[in-house]
Amino acid sequence: MMTFGSLMWVTGRSSRQHWWLVQLGCMVILALLFFSLLPSDGWDGLTQPRGQLRLDEGTSPVLPLTSMADFLRNFGFYSSPLSWVLFVSHIRRYHDRNKSGWWSLVAVIPVIGGLWQLIELGFLPGNPDKNNYGPPPGAVRLPAGFDQELDELEEKAGGLAKVDDAYLANYAQKFAASQQQELAIAGPATASSGPRAFGKRR
């Protein structure tokens, strides 16, 4: 699931699907931004002089000013948030591979770095289980108290029963549903009983 945190924060992990969606989405936005900033006469309009900058007389030839500088400045300004989103997606994808985000700097190596980053982030699978950077993307969030319930279950089984992921997910959902049902039942009863004095029982 793509959330604001998964796009902006470097903590956590991202799947290959999430990484590809971010890359393709940013490419489309950057292409639209590029063409929207072009002058009406296209690329040729960026190279046409629109003014002159003269230094002290006799010290330097006339330097032409073109709209290219404005184009590059505006494109860099508006694309900076997308650059951050792309950078975050690389780091979180390396986390999914159980690697430090510093590996994203491999892209600065000409040709080889970018190609290796594409292969590792776009095609190699991440760790299926929890690693040094957290649980896998899309993992079921266990409700509060579930770990204690699971420990008690393992103690009752004497460590002989092997609980798979499907059973854990099913048990977590049942536990969360039972907790919500208890709260729903206790809610009206608590409201009808009236206020209690602090530290006293009825």
Disulfide bonds with the S-S distance in Angstrom:
none
